[in-house]
Amino acid sequence: MANSLTARRRGDNGFTLIELLIVIVILGVLAAIVVFSVRGIVDRGDKAACQANYESALTAAEAYYAKNGTDAATWGDLKPGFLHSDPSNTGKANIDVGGTPAAPTKGSSC
């Protein structure tokens, strides 16, 4: 009977459960590395898009000031002739462009 068990095992060419689990764990680790790498690429793309939107809005505001001699009060003031559309928000940050200019305080660098 012992000979029949060893003879059967020699002819068995399948994978053991441990081998399959090790492969699954390795694939999981590789998948996690890929997901986090892709997320970093997406974050850099969002940052570049935000910077481009900022520069576009700044250029439009400067052009508005050069033409009208005053700052634009709202995005709506910039749209006709200065911006083709509102700058898009990727959901990463909110920018408030409102406010009242004030005289610089003593000792400030602005």
A tleap script that builds the chain and sets N, CA, C and O, in Angstrom:
source leaprc.protein.ff14SB
mol = sequence {
  NMET ALA ASN SER LEU THR ALA ARG ARG ARG
  GLY ASP ASN GLY PHE THR LEU ILE GLU LEU
  LEU ILE VAL ILE VAL ILE LEU GLY VAL LEU
  ALA ALA ILE VAL VAL PHE SER VAL ARG GLY
  ILE VAL ASP ARG GLY ASP LYS ALA ALA CYS
  GLN ALA ASN TYR GLU SER ALA LEU THR ALA
  ALA GLU ALA TYR TYR ALA LYS ASN GLY THR
  ASP ALA ALA THR TRP GLY ASP LEU LYS PRO
  GLY PHE LEU HIE SER ASP PRO SER ASN THR
  GLY LYS ALA ASN ILE ASP VAL GLY GLY THR
  PRO ALA ALA PRO THR LYS GLY SER SER CCYS
}
set mol.1.N position { 0.819 -1.190 0.000 }
set mol.1.CA position { 0.000 0.000 0.000 }
set mol.1.C position { 0.869 1.263 0.000 }
set mol.1.O position { 0.531 2.247 -0.657 }
set mol.2.N position { 1.980 1.238 0.729 }
set mol.2.CA position { 2.874 2.386 0.746 }
set mol.2.C position { 3.458 2.629 -0.629 }
set mol.2.O position { 3.656 3.776 -1.030 }
set mol.3.N position { 3.732 1.564 -1.349 }
set mol.3.CA position { 4.276 1.718 -2.690 }
set mol.3.C position { 3.271 2.358 -3.637 }
set mol.3.O position { 3.655 3.118 -4.527 }
set mol.4.N position { 1.995 2.060 -3.457 }
set mol.4.CA position { 0.984 2.648 -4.336 }
set mol.4.C position { 0.839 4.152 -4.082 }
set mol.4.O position { 0.568 4.903 -5.019 }
set mol.5.N position { 1.013 4.606 -2.843 }
set mol.5.CA position { 0.925 6.039 -2.537 }
set mol.5.C position { 2.115 6.799 -3.117 }
set mol.5.O position { 1.940 7.868 -3.702 }
set mol.6.N position { 3.312 6.263 -2.962 }
set mol.6.CA position { 4.480 6.954 -3.501 }
set mol.6.C position { 4.488 6.919 -5.015 }
set mol.6.O position { 4.944 7.869 -5.651 }
set mol.7.N position { 4.004 5.869 -5.589 }
set mol.7.CA position { 3.931 5.796 -7.044 }
set mol.7.C position { 2.941 6.826 -7.570 }
set mol.7.O position { 3.160 7.431 -8.619 }
set mol.8.N position { 1.874 7.018 -6.850 }
set mol.8.CA position { 0.861 7.993 -7.255 }
set mol.8.C position { 1.407 9.420 -7.161 }
set mol.8.O position { 1.110 10.252 -8.019 }
set mol.9.N position { 2.185 9.702 -6.147 }
set mol.9.CA position { 2.725 11.051 -5.970 }
set mol.9.C position { 3.765 11.382 -7.036 }
set mol.9.O position { 3.861 12.530 -7.472 }
set mol.10.N position { 4.520 10.418 -7.444 }
set mol.10.CA position { 5.533 10.679 -8.468 }
set mol.10.C position { 4.890 11.094 -9.785 }
set mol.10.O position { 5.465 11.900 -10.517 }
set mol.11.N position { 3.752 10.581 -10.094 }
set mol.11.CA position { 3.084 10.907 -11.349 }
set mol.11.C position { 2.243 12.167 -11.266 }
set mol.11.O position { 1.727 12.630 -12.283 }
set mol.12.N position { 2.092 12.741 -10.057 }
set mol.12.CA position { 1.254 13.930 -9.867 }
set mol.12.C position { 2.034 15.168 -10.312 }
set mol.12.O position { 3.062 15.497 -9.721 }
set mol.13.N position { 1.554 15.849 -11.345 }
set mol.13.CA position { 2.271 17.002 -11.889 }
set mol.13.C position { 1.609 18.337 -11.547 }
set mol.13.O position { 2.009 19.355 -12.113 }
set mol.14.N position { 0.632 18.390 -10.664 }
set mol.14.CA position { -0.061 19.631 -10.326 }
set mol.14.C position { 0.711 20.470 -9.317 }
set mol.14.O position { 1.762 20.060 -8.825 }
set mol.15.N position { 0.173 21.657 -9.015 }
set mol.15.CA position { 0.777 22.553 -8.036 }
set mol.15.C position { 0.158 22.304 -6.669 }
set mol.15.O position { -1.003 21.907 -6.568 }
set mol.16.N position { 0.929 22.534 -5.632 }
set mol.16.CA position { 0.395 22.399 -4.280 }
set mol.16.C position { -0.334 23.686 -3.910 }
set mol.16.O position { -0.176 24.717 -4.564 }
set mol.17.N position { -1.116 23.606 -2.871 }
set mol.17.CA position { -1.860 24.770 -2.398 }
set mol.17.C position { -0.904 25.881 -1.960 }
set mol.17.O position { -1.165 27.056 -2.219 }
set mol.18.N position { 0.176 25.528 -1.314 }
set mol.18.CA position { 1.157 26.521 -0.868 }
set mol.18.C position { 1.761 27.256 -2.059 }
set mol.18.O position { 1.909 28.477 -2.018 }
set mol.19.N position { 2.104 26.542 -3.101 }
set mol.19.CA position { 2.672 27.180 -4.289 }
set mol.19.C position { 1.678 28.154 -4.913 }
set mol.19.O position { 2.057 29.252 -5.321 }
set mol.20.N position { 0.422 27.762 -4.987 }
set mol.20.CA position { -0.604 28.651 -5.544 }
set mol.20.C position { -0.797 29.890 -4.673 }
set mol.20.O position { -0.954 30.994 -5.194 }
set mol.21.N position { -0.787 29.717 -3.355 }
set mol.21.CA position { -0.943 30.862 -2.452 }
set mol.21.C position { 0.239 31.822 -2.575 }
set mol.21.O position { 0.050 33.037 -2.538 }
set mol.22.N position { 1.434 31.300 -2.717 }
set mol.22.CA position { 2.611 32.161 -2.877 }
set mol.22.C position { 2.503 32.980 -4.162 }
set mol.22.O position { 2.818 34.170 -4.168 }
set mol.23.N position { 2.065 32.354 -5.236 }
set mol.23.CA position { 1.898 33.075 -6.503 }
set mol.23.C position { 0.836 34.158 -6.367 }
set mol.23.O position { 1.015 35.263 -6.879 }
set mol.24.N position { -0.264 33.858 -5.686 }
set mol.24.CA position { -1.332 34.850 -5.497 }
set mol.24.C position { -0.826 36.031 -4.671 }
set mol.24.O position { -1.137 37.180 -4.986 }
set mol.25.N position { -0.060 35.768 -3.634 }
set mol.25.CA position { 0.487 36.851 -2.805 }
set mol.25.C position { 1.443 37.716 -3.624 }
set mol.25.O position { 1.399 38.942 -3.531 }
set mol.26.N position { 2.295 37.098 -4.414 }
set mol.26.CA position { 3.231 37.862 -5.249 }
set mol.26.C position { 2.473 38.729 -6.247 }
set mol.26.O position { 2.825 39.892 -6.450 }
set mol.27.N position { 1.442 38.178 -6.869 }
set mol.27.CA position { 0.637 38.969 -7.810 }
set mol.27.C position { -0.064 40.123 -7.101 }
set mol.27.O position { -0.180 41.211 -7.665 }
set mol.28.N position { -0.533 39.903 -5.878 }
set mol.28.CA position { -1.169 40.973 -5.107 }
set mol.28.C position { -0.205 42.100 -4.790 }
set mol.28.O position { -0.565 43.273 -4.887 }
set mol.29.N position { 1.013 41.754 -4.414 }
set mol.29.CA position { 2.027 42.775 -4.118 }
set mol.29.C position { 2.363 43.568 -5.377 }
set mol.29.O position { 2.462 44.795 -5.333 }
set mol.30.N position { 2.537 42.878 -6.488 }
set mol.30.CA position { 2.823 43.574 -7.749 }
set mol.30.C position { 1.669 44.487 -8.158 }
set mol.30.O position { 1.897 45.600 -8.633 }
set mol.31.N position { 0.435 44.024 -7.978 }
set mol.31.CA position { -0.728 44.854 -8.313 }
set mol.31.C position { -0.774 46.102 -7.437 }
set mol.31.O position { -1.090 47.186 -7.927 }
set mol.32.N position { -0.464 45.965 -6.155 }
set mol.32.CA position { -0.462 47.123 -5.258 }
set mol.32.C position { 0.599 48.134 -5.678 }
set mol.32.O position { 0.354 49.340 -5.645 }
set mol.33.N position { 1.760 47.656 -6.068 }
set mol.33.CA position { 2.826 48.558 -6.516 }
set mol.33.C position { 2.385 49.321 -7.761 }
set mol.33.O position { 2.619 50.525 -7.866 }
set mol.34.N position { 1.757 48.636 -8.690 }
set mol.34.CA position { 1.301 49.282 -9.926 }
set mol.34.C position { 0.233 50.323 -9.622 }
set mol.34.O position { 0.266 51.422 -10.176 }
set mol.35.N position { -0.716 49.990 -8.747 }
set mol.35.CA position { -1.798 50.931 -8.424 }
set mol.35.C position { -1.232 52.205 -7.807 }
set mol.35.O position { -1.639 53.303 -8.188 }
set mol.36.N position { -0.305 52.082 -6.867 }
set mol.36.CA position { 0.251 53.271 -6.230 }
set mol.36.C position { 1.130 54.067 -7.188 }
set mol.36.O position { 1.192 55.292 -7.088 }
set mol.37.N position { 1.799 53.404 -8.100 }
set mol.37.CA position { 2.599 54.118 -9.099 }
set mol.37.C position { 1.708 54.925 -10.030 }
set mol.37.O position { 2.011 56.076 -10.343 }
set mol.38.N position { 0.619 54.327 -10.467 }
set mol.38.CA position { -0.318 55.026 -11.355 }
set mol.38.C position { -0.950 56.200 -10.620 }
set mol.38.O position { -1.148 57.261 -11.213 }
set mol.39.N position { -1.267 56.030 -9.345 }
set mol.39.CA position { -1.864 57.122 -8.567 }
set mol.39.C position { -0.908 58.310 -8.494 }
set mol.39.O position { -1.345 59.459 -8.567 }
set mol.40.N position { 0.384 58.049 -8.351 }
set mol.40.CA position { 1.365 59.133 -8.332 }
set mol.40.C position { 1.421 59.873 -9.652 }
set mol.40.O position { 1.574 61.094 -9.678 }
set mol.41.N position { 1.297 59.139 -10.753 }
set mol.41.CA position { 1.294 59.768 -12.076 }
set mol.41.C position { 0.063 60.649 -12.232 }
set mol.41.O position { 0.155 61.757 -12.762 }
set mol.42.N position { -1.087 60.165 -11.776 }
set mol.42.CA position { -2.331 60.941 -11.864 }
set mol.42.C position { -2.224 62.206 -11.011 }
set mol.42.O position { -2.662 63.275 -11.435 }
set mol.43.N position { -1.651 62.092 -9.823 }
set mol.43.CA position { -1.485 63.270 -8.966 }
set mol.43.C position { -0.597 64.322 -9.622 }
set mol.43.O position { -0.886 65.516 -9.544 }
set mol.44.N position { 0.476 63.888 -10.264 }
set mol.44.CA position { 1.345 64.847 -10.957 }
set mol.44.C position { 0.615 65.507 -12.121 }
set mol.44.O position { 0.818 66.690 -12.391 }
set mol.45.N position { -0.228 64.753 -12.806 }
set mol.45.CA position { -1.022 65.324 -13.897 }
set mol.45.C position { -2.019 66.348 -13.391 }
set mol.45.O position { -2.206 67.398 -14.005 }
set mol.46.N position { -2.669 66.039 -12.250 }
set mol.46.CA position { -3.609 66.990 -11.656 }
set mol.46.C position { -2.897 68.270 -11.234 }
set mol.46.O position { -3.428 69.368 -11.403 }
set mol.47.N position { -1.701 68.123 -10.688 }
set mol.47.CA position { -0.937 69.299 -10.262 }
set mol.47.C position { -0.557 70.157 -11.467 }
set mol.47.O position { -0.631 71.384 -11.404 }
set mol.48.N position { -0.154 69.520 -12.557 }
set mol.48.CA position { 0.207 70.261 -13.770 }
set mol.48.C position { -1.012 70.972 -14.353 }
set mol.48.O position { -0.902 72.104 -14.825 }
set mol.49.N position { -2.183 70.312 -14.323 }
set mol.49.CA position { -3.407 70.940 -14.825 }
set mol.49.C position { -3.792 72.137 -13.960 }
set mol.49.O position { -4.224 73.168 -14.476 }
set mol.50.N position { -3.637 71.999 -12.662 }
set mol.50.CA position { -3.944 73.109 -11.750 }
set mol.50.C position { -3.011 74.288 -12.018 }
set mol.50.O position { -3.450 75.438 -12.036 }
set mol.51.N position { -1.739 74.007 -12.224 }
set mol.51.CA position { -0.774 75.072 -12.511 }
set mol.51.C position { -1.113 75.765 -13.828 }
set mol.51.O position { -1.016 76.989 -13.926 }
set mol.52.N position { -1.508 74.995 -14.838 }
set mol.52.CA position { -1.871 75.583 -16.130 }
set mol.52.C position { -3.114 76.453 -15.998 }
set mol.52.O position { -3.183 77.527 -16.595 }
set mol.53.N position { -4.102 76.001 -15.218 }
set mol.53.CA position { -5.303 76.803 -14.994 }
set mol.53.C position { -4.967 78.101 -14.265 }
set mol.53.O position { -5.494 79.164 -14.594 }
set mol.54.N position { -4.089 78.003 -13.278 }
set mol.54.CA position { -3.677 79.189 -12.531 }
set mol.54.C position { -3.007 80.204 -13.454 }
set mol.54.O position { -3.320 81.394 -13.417 }
set mol.55.N position { -2.086 79.723 -14.278 }
set mol.55.CA position { -1.377 80.627 -15.185 }
set mol.55.C position { -2.319 81.233 -16.216 }
set mol.55.O position { -2.157 82.394 -16.593 }
set mol.56.N position { -3.300 80.464 -16.676 }
set mol.56.CA position { -4.284 80.978 -17.627 }
set mol.56.C position { -5.132 82.077 -16.989 }
set mol.56.O position { -5.374 83.117 -17.601 }
set mol.57.N position { -5.578 81.843 -15.764 }
set mol.57.CA position { -6.382 82.843 -15.064 }
set mol.57.C position { -5.556 84.092 -14.765 }
set mol.57.O position { -6.056 85.211 -14.884 }
set mol.58.N position { -4.305 83.906 -14.382 }
set mol.58.CA position { -3.438 85.045 -14.092 }
set mol.58.C position { -3.195 85.884 -15.342 }
set mol.58.O position { -3.229 87.113 -15.283 }
set mol.59.N position { -2.951 85.229 -16.461 }
set mol.59.CA position { -2.740 85.944 -17.719 }
set mol.59.C position { -3.991 86.709 -18.123 }
set mol.59.O position { -3.906 87.847 -18.582 }
set mol.60.N position { -5.159 86.082 -17.952 }
set mol.60.CA position { -6.417 86.752 -18.287 }
set mol.60.C position { -6.642 87.962 -17.384 }
set mol.60.O position { -7.092 89.009 -17.850 }
set mol.61.N position { -6.333 87.823 -16.099 }
set mol.61.CA position { -6.507 88.945 -15.172 }
set mol.61.C position { -5.558 90.092 -15.522 }
set mol.61.O position { -5.939 91.260 -15.446 }
set mol.62.N position { -4.330 89.763 -15.904 }
set mol.62.CA position { -3.383 90.805 -16.297 }
set mol.62.C position { -3.822 91.503 -17.583 }
set mol.62.O position { -3.682 92.719 -17.708 }
set mol.63.N position { -4.350 90.743 -18.533 }
set mol.63.CA position { -4.838 91.340 -19.780 }
set mol.63.C position { -6.048 92.233 -19.507 }
set mol.63.O position { -6.174 93.306 -20.098 }
set mol.64.N position { -6.936 91.795 -18.616 }
set mol.64.CA position { -8.107 92.600 -18.256 }
set mol.64.C position { -7.650 93.919 -17.630 }
set mol.64.O position { -8.167 94.984 -17.966 }
set mol.65.N position { -6.677 93.841 -16.717 }
set mol.65.CA position { -6.179 95.045 -16.065 }
set mol.65.C position { -5.518 95.983 -17.076 }
set mol.65.O position { -5.701 97.198 -17.005 }
set mol.66.N position { -4.756 95.429 -18.010 }
set mol.66.CA position { -4.089 96.258 -19.016 }
set mol.66.C position { -5.104 96.974 -19.901 }
set mol.66.O position { -4.880 98.112 -20.311 }
set mol.67.N position { -6.207 96.316 -20.192 }
set mol.67.CA position { -7.206 96.917 -21.074 }
set mol.67.C position { -8.110 97.893 -20.336 }
set mol.67.O position { -8.438 98.952 -20.873 }
set mol.68.N position { -8.523 97.557 -19.110 }
set mol.68.CA position { -9.534 98.342 -18.400 }
set mol.68.C position { -8.975 99.226 -17.287 }
set mol.68.O position { -9.684 100.104 -16.795 }
set mol.69.N position { -7.739 99.019 -16.884 }
set mol.69.CA position { -7.152 99.838 -15.830 }
set mol.69.C position { -7.658 99.506 -14.443 }
set mol.69.O position { -7.388 100.255 -13.504 }
set mol.70.N position { -8.374 98.420 -14.280 }
set mol.70.CA position { -8.886 97.990 -12.982 }
set mol.70.C position { -8.902 96.470 -12.939 }
set mol.70.O position { -8.901 95.808 -13.977 }
set mol.71.N position { -8.916 95.933 -11.747 }
set mol.71.CA position { -8.968 94.476 -11.604 }
set mol.71.C position { -10.370 93.962 -11.877 }
set mol.71.O position { -11.352 94.668 -11.649 }
set mol.72.N position { -10.463 92.736 -12.366 }
set mol.72.CA position { -11.756 92.089 -12.595 }
set mol.72.C position { -12.363 91.707 -11.249 }
set mol.72.O position { -11.668 91.203 -10.367 }
set mol.73.N position { -13.663 91.951 -11.100 }
set mol.73.CA position { -14.332 91.634 -9.842 }
set mol.73.C position { -14.743 90.166 -9.769 }
set mol.73.O position { -14.752 89.581 -8.686 }
set mol.74.N position { -15.082 89.564 -10.911 }
set mol.74.CA position { -15.555 88.177 -10.929 }
set mol.74.C position { -14.963 87.448 -12.127 }
set mol.74.O position { -14.359 88.062 -13.006 }
set mol.75.N position { -15.147 86.111 -12.151 }
set mol.75.CA position { -14.743 85.326 -13.319 }
set mol.75.C position { -15.533 85.769 -14.538 }
set mol.75.O position { -15.022 85.743 -15.657 }
set mol.76.N position { -16.773 86.175 -14.325 }
set mol.76.CA position { -17.615 86.621 -15.432 }
set mol.76.C position { -17.039 87.822 -16.156 }
set mol.76.O position { -17.241 87.979 -17.360 }
set mol.77.N position { -16.324 88.672 -15.433 }
set mol.77.CA position { -15.679 89.820 -16.075 }
set mol.77.C position { -14.558 89.378 -17.017 }
set mol.77.O position { -14.286 90.041 -18.017 }
set mol.78.N position { -13.920 88.271 -16.697 }
set mol.78.CA position { -12.792 87.800 -17.501 }
set mol.78.C position { -13.219 86.977 -18.713 }
set mol.78.O position { -12.469 86.874 -19.684 }
set mol.79.N position { -14.414 86.390 -18.666 }
set mol.79.CA position { -14.802 85.463 -19.736 }
set mol.79.C position { -14.907 86.116 -21.109 }
set mol.79.O position { -14.341 85.581 -22.062 }
set mol.80.N position { -15.601 87.243 -21.264 }
set mol.80.CA position { -15.694 87.783 -22.625 }
set mol.80.C position { -14.366 88.403 -23.076 }
set mol.80.O position { -13.991 89.485 -22.622 }
set mol.81.N position { -13.673 87.719 -23.957 }
set mol.81.CA position { -12.450 88.250 -24.533 }
set mol.81.C position { -11.171 87.872 -23.822 }
set mol.81.O position { -10.090 88.069 -24.376 }
set mol.82.N position { -11.250 87.335 -22.612 }
set mol.82.CA position { -10.034 87.026 -21.861 }
set mol.82.C position { -9.911 85.543 -21.527 }
set mol.82.O position { -8.817 84.983 -21.599 }
set mol.83.N position { -11.009 84.905 -21.164 }
set mol.83.CA position { -11.018 83.463 -20.882 }
set mol.83.C position { -12.040 82.806 -21.790 }
set mol.83.O position { -13.128 83.344 -21.995 }
set mol.84.N position { -11.698 81.653 -22.332 }
set mol.84.CA position { -12.653 80.928 -23.170 }
set mol.84.C position { -13.688 80.204 -22.315 }
set mol.84.O position { -14.831 80.029 -22.739 }
set mol.85.N position { -13.297 79.784 -21.118 }
set mol.85.CA position { -14.207 79.102 -20.195 }
set mol.85.C position { -13.667 79.274 -18.785 }
set mol.85.O position { -12.530 79.705 -18.589 }
set mol.86.N position { -14.495 78.930 -17.806 }
set mol.86.CA position { -14.031 78.974 -16.427 }
set mol.86.C position { -12.909 77.957 -16.250 }
set mol.86.O position { -12.977 76.865 -16.816 }
set mol.87.N position { -11.893 78.288 -15.488 }
set mol.87.CA position { -10.855 77.290 -15.213 }
set mol.87.C position { -11.471 76.089 -14.508 }
set mol.87.O position { -12.290 76.247 -13.604 }
set mol.88.N position { -11.077 74.891 -14.922 }
set mol.88.CA position { -11.657 73.688 -14.328 }
set mol.88.C position { -11.014 73.409 -12.984 }
set mol.88.O position { -9.852 73.740 -12.747 }
set mol.89.N position { -11.790 72.797 -12.116 }
set mol.89.CA position { -11.313 72.416 -10.797 }
set mol.89.C position { -11.245 70.904 -10.756 }
set mol.89.O position { -12.260 70.235 -10.947 }
set mol.90.N position { -10.069 70.353 -10.510 }
set mol.90.CA position { -9.910 68.902 -10.461 }
set mol.90.C position { -10.371 68.328 -9.134 }
set mol.90.O position { -10.256 67.124 -8.906 }
set mol.91.N position { -10.889 69.175 -8.256 }
set mol.91.CA position { -11.350 68.695 -6.962 }
set mol.91.C position { -10.261 68.676 -5.904 }
set mol.91.O position { -10.504 68.233 -4.781 }
set mol.92.N position { -9.088 69.140 -6.232 }
set mol.92.CA position { -7.972 69.096 -5.289 }
set mol.92.C position { -7.877 70.356 -4.428 }
set mol.92.O position { -7.373 70.298 -3.306 }
set mol.93.N position { -8.356 71.494 -4.941 }
set mol.93.CA position { -8.214 72.732 -4.187 }
set mol.93.C position { -9.284 73.718 -4.615 }
set mol.93.O position { -9.756 73.688 -5.752 }
set mol.94.N position { -9.653 74.569 -3.717 }
set mol.94.CA position { -10.570 75.659 -4.020 }
set mol.94.C position { -9.811 76.964 -3.870 }
set mol.94.O position { -9.045 77.148 -2.923 }
set mol.95.N position { -10.029 77.861 -4.806 }
set mol.95.CA position { -9.337 79.143 -4.785 }
set mol.95.C position { -10.380 80.239 -4.710 }
set mol.95.O position { -11.291 80.291 -5.536 }
set mol.96.N position { -10.254 81.110 -3.732 }
set mol.96.CA position { -11.152 82.244 -3.580 }
set mol.96.C position { -10.454 83.456 -4.171 }
set mol.96.O position { -9.396 83.864 -3.692 }
set mol.97.N position { -11.047 84.035 -5.219 }
set mol.97.CA position { -10.419 85.184 -5.860 }
set mol.97.C position { -11.030 86.494 -5.395 }
set mol.97.O position { -10.644 87.557 -5.882 }
set mol.98.N position { -11.960 86.445 -4.475 }
set mol.98.CA position { -12.575 87.658 -3.966 }
set mol.98.C position { -11.716 88.284 -2.882 }
set mol.98.O position { -10.686 87.734 -2.490 }
set mol.99.N position { -12.146 89.417 -2.411 }
set mol.99.CA position { -11.429 90.065 -1.327 }
set mol.99.C position { -11.232 91.534 -1.608 }
set mol.99.O position { -11.479 92.011 -2.716 }
set mol.100.N position { -10.790 92.240 -0.604 }
set mol.100.CA position { -10.543 93.664 -0.718 }
set mol.100.C position { -9.054 93.919 -0.542 }
set mol.100.O position { -8.470 93.489 0.454 }
set mol.101.N position { -8.431 94.608 -1.488 }
set mol.101.CA position { -7.007 94.899 -1.323 }
set mol.101.C position { -6.780 95.795 -0.110 }
set mol.101.O position { -7.603 96.657 0.198 }
set mol.102.N position { -5.687 95.591 0.558 }
set mol.102.CA position { -5.357 96.390 1.732 }
set mol.102.C position { -3.930 96.899 1.599 }
set mol.102.O position { -3.114 96.337 0.869 }
set mol.103.N position { -3.657 97.962 2.312 }
set mol.103.CA position { -2.295 98.494 2.323 }
set mol.103.C position { -1.392 97.494 3.035 }
set mol.103.O position { -1.813 96.867 4.007 }
set mol.104.N position { -0.162 97.338 2.567 }
set mol.104.CA position { 0.737 96.394 3.235 }
set mol.104.C position { 1.015 96.827 4.665 }
set mol.104.O position { 1.111 98.018 4.961 }
set mol.105.N position { 1.140 95.852 5.536 }
set mol.105.CA position { 1.437 96.157 6.928 }
set mol.105.C position { 2.924 96.426 7.087 }
set mol.105.O position { 3.737 95.988 6.273 }
set mol.106.N position { 3.265 97.143 8.132 }
set mol.106.CA position { 4.653 97.511 8.367 }
set mol.106.C position { 5.488 96.248 8.579 }
set mol.106.O position { 5.144 95.398 9.400 }
set mol.107.N position { 6.569 96.137 7.843 }
set mol.107.CA position { 7.468 95.001 7.981 }
set mol.107.C position { 7.132 93.830 7.075 }
set mol.107.O position { 7.860 92.837 7.074 }
set mol.108.N position { 6.037 93.913 6.292 }
set mol.108.CA position { 5.713 92.799 5.394 }
set mol.108.C position { 6.555 92.895 4.132 }
set mol.108.O position { 7.037 93.969 3.773 }
set mol.109.N position { 6.724 91.770 3.469 }
set mol.109.CA position { 7.551 91.759 2.263 }
set mol.109.C position { 6.747 92.060 1.009 }
set mol.109.O position { 7.329 92.158 -0.071 }
set mol.110.N position { 5.452 92.209 1.109 }
set mol.110.CA position { 4.609 92.476 -0.066 }
set mol.110.C position { 4.488 93.952 -0.334 }
set mol.110.O position { 3.816 94.354 -1.284 }
savepdb mol mol.pdb
quit
